[in-house]
Amino acid sequence: MKPDHQAALAPAVKVWDPFVRLFHWSLVSCVLLNQFILEAGATAHEWTGYLASALVLARVLWGFVGSRHARFADFFPTPGRLYRHFKALSQGQHPQYAGHNPLGALMMLALMAFVLGLGLTGWMQTTDAYFGEEWLMELHEWLANGLLIAAGLHGVAAIVMGRLERVNLVKAMVTGVKQPY
């Protein structure tokens, strides 16, 4: 049985396919637009939220039919994978994974859940049944704040883990190639 991680990456490993990279940066753009530029409740805000939700749904589908490292089977954070990863980290080891490490996979799933929750609560606010419901507006705001916190943590973790693993993870999400330095 192959281990979940590799002892060392090859000099350059093609990891993220064009769809994954387009998904990632398009979702980043949607989140930044809706949080910092577009007016909450405006039509552009709503459609940007729907686009973000559609992107996540497309990514979920790609998680079953996409390239090797895009598939959930390649990185799904099972309890065993998480345990082995935490154990390695607690021993001062920084295992390198061709795709997502188990914690990165857990964060990815959490970020996608936040986006889908925002899409659902945003849509609900446009319906007659829930229009103007204070609890729903507060839940939507809580989800938005949670998404920003999680996205910030994701960004910091990518930089920190990249340094520990000696791989520029941000560059890899642009080029699709993980290359140790």
C-alpha positions as CSV (number, residue, x, y, z in Angstrom):
1,M,0.0,0.0,0.0
2,K,1.4,3.4,-0.9
3,P,1.7,6.0,1.8
4,D,-0.5,9.1,1.6
5,H,2.6,11.3,1.2
6,Q,5.9,11.1,-0.6
7,A,9.2,11.3,1.1
8,A,10.3,14.0,-1.4
9,L,8.7,15.5,-4.4
10,A,10.3,15.1,-7.8
11,P,12.1,18.2,-9.1
12,A,8.8,19.4,-10.6
13,V,5.4,17.8,-10.3
14,K,2.4,18.8,-12.3
15,V,-0.4,18.9,-9.8
16,W,-3.2,21.4,-10.5
17,D,-4.9,21.2,-13.8
18,P,-6.3,24.3,-15.6
19,F,-9.8,23.8,-14.3
20,V,-8.7,23.6,-10.7
21,R,-6.6,26.8,-11.1
22,L,-9.4,28.7,-12.9
23,F,-11.8,27.6,-10.2
24,H,-9.5,28.7,-7.4
25,W,-8.8,32.2,-8.7
26,S,-12.3,32.7,-9.9
27,L,-13.7,31.9,-6.5
28,V,-11.1,34.1,-4.9
29,S,-12.3,36.9,-7.2
30,C,-16.0,36.3,-6.3
31,V,-15.3,36.4,-2.6
32,L,-13.2,39.6,-2.8
33,L,-15.8,41.3,-5.0
34,N,-18.7,40.4,-2.7
35,Q,-16.9,41.2,0.5
36,F,-15.1,44.4,-0.4
37,I,-16.4,46.0,-3.6
38,L,-20.0,45.1,-4.4
39,E,-22.9,46.4,-2.3
40,A,-24.6,43.8,-0.2
41,G,-28.0,42.9,-1.5
42,A,-27.4,44.5,-4.9
43,T,-28.0,42.5,-8.1
44,A,-24.3,42.2,-8.8
45,H,-23.7,40.9,-5.3
46,E,-26.4,38.3,-5.7
47,W,-25.2,37.1,-9.1
48,T,-21.6,37.0,-8.0
49,G,-22.7,34.8,-5.0
50,Y,-24.6,32.5,-7.4
51,L,-21.5,32.3,-9.6
52,A,-19.4,31.4,-6.6
53,S,-21.9,28.7,-5.7
54,A,-21.9,27.4,-9.3
55,L,-18.1,27.3,-9.2
56,V,-18.1,25.2,-6.1
57,L,-20.7,22.8,-7.5
58,A,-18.6,22.4,-10.7
59,R,-15.5,21.8,-8.5
60,V,-17.5,19.1,-6.6
61,L,-18.3,17.4,-9.9
62,W,-14.6,17.8,-10.9
63,G,-13.7,16.1,-7.7
64,F,-15.2,12.9,-9.1
65,V,-14.3,13.1,-12.8
66,G,-11.3,15.4,-12.9
67,S,-7.5,14.9,-13.1
68,R,-5.8,12.7,-10.5
69,H,-4.9,15.3,-7.9
70,A,-8.3,17.1,-8.4
71,R,-10.2,13.9,-7.4
72,F,-11.5,13.6,-3.8
73,A,-10.2,10.1,-3.7
74,D,-6.6,11.5,-4.0
75,F,-6.8,13.7,-0.9
76,F,-10.1,13.3,1.0
77,P,-9.2,13.9,4.7
78,T,-10.1,10.6,6.3
79,P,-9.6,10.2,10.0
80,G,-6.6,7.9,9.2
81,R,-5.0,10.4,6.9
82,L,-5.5,13.2,9.4
83,Y,-4.1,11.1,12.3
84,R,-1.0,10.2,10.3
85,H,-0.5,13.8,9.2
86,F,-0.9,15.2,12.8
87,K,1.5,12.5,14.1
88,A,4.2,13.4,11.5
89,L,3.8,17.1,12.3
90,S,4.0,16.4,16.1
91,Q,7.3,14.5,15.4
92,G,8.7,17.6,13.6
93,Q,8.3,16.0,10.2
94,H,6.8,17.9,7.3
95,P,5.6,15.3,4.8
96,Q,5.2,16.5,1.2
97,Y,2.1,15.6,-0.7
98,A,1.7,15.8,-4.4
99,G,-1.8,17.2,-4.0
100,H,-3.5,18.6,-0.9
101,N,-2.2,17.5,2.5
102,P,-5.0,16.3,4.8
103,L,-5.3,19.6,6.7
104,G,-5.4,21.5,3.4
105,A,-8.1,19.2,2.1
106,L,-10.1,19.8,5.3
107,M,-9.8,23.5,4.8
108,M,-10.8,23.2,1.1
109,L,-14.0,21.4,2.0
110,A,-14.8,23.9,4.8
111,L,-14.3,26.8,2.4
112,M,-16.6,25.2,-0.2
113,A,-19.2,24.6,2.5
114,F,-19.1,28.2,3.6
115,V,-19.6,29.3,0.0
116,L,-22.5,27.0,-0.5
117,G,-24.0,28.1,2.8
118,L,-23.7,31.7,1.7
119,G,-25.3,30.9,-1.7
120,L,-28.2,29.2,0.0
121,T,-28.8,31.9,2.7
122,G,-28.4,34.6,0.1
123,W,-30.9,33.0,-2.2
124,M,-33.3,32.4,0.7
125,Q,-33.3,36.1,1.4
126,T,-34.8,36.8,-2.0
127,T,-37.8,34.6,-1.5
128,D,-41.1,35.7,-0.1
129,A,-40.9,33.2,2.8
130,Y,-37.6,34.6,4.2
131,F,-37.3,38.1,2.9
132,G,-36.3,40.4,5.7
133,E,-35.8,37.6,8.3
134,E,-33.3,38.9,10.8
135,W,-31.9,35.5,11.8
136,L,-31.2,34.7,8.1
137,M,-29.4,38.0,7.5
138,E,-27.3,37.4,10.6
139,L,-26.5,33.8,9.5
140,H,-25.5,35.0,6.1
141,E,-23.2,37.6,7.7
142,W,-21.8,35.0,10.1
143,L,-21.0,32.7,7.2
144,A,-19.4,35.6,5.3
145,N,-17.2,36.4,8.2
146,G,-16.4,32.8,8.8
147,L,-15.4,32.4,5.1
148,L,-13.1,35.4,5.4
149,I,-11.4,34.0,8.5
150,A,-11.0,30.6,6.9
151,A,-9.7,32.0,3.7
152,G,-7.2,34.1,5.6
153,L,-6.1,31.1,7.5
154,H,-5.9,29.1,4.3
155,G,-3.6,31.8,2.7
156,V,-1.4,32.0,5.8
157,A,-1.2,28.2,6.0
158,A,-0.2,27.9,2.3
159,I,2.6,30.3,2.9
160,V,3.8,28.7,6.1
161,M,3.5,25.1,4.9
162,G,5.1,26.1,1.7
163,R,8.1,27.4,3.6
164,L,8.2,24.3,5.8
165,E,7.9,22.0,2.8
166,R,10.2,24.2,0.7
167,V,7.6,24.5,-2.1
168,N,6.0,27.7,-3.3
169,L,2.3,26.6,-3.0
170,V,0.9,30.0,-4.2
171,K,3.0,29.8,-7.4
172,A,1.9,26.2,-7.8
173,M,-1.7,27.3,-7.9
174,V,-0.8,29.7,-10.7
175,T,1.4,27.5,-12.8
176,G,-0.1,24.1,-11.8
177,V,3.4,22.8,-11.0
178,K,4.8,22.2,-7.5
179,Q,8.6,22.7,-7.6
180,P,10.8,22.5,-4.5
181,Y,13.3,25.3,-3.9
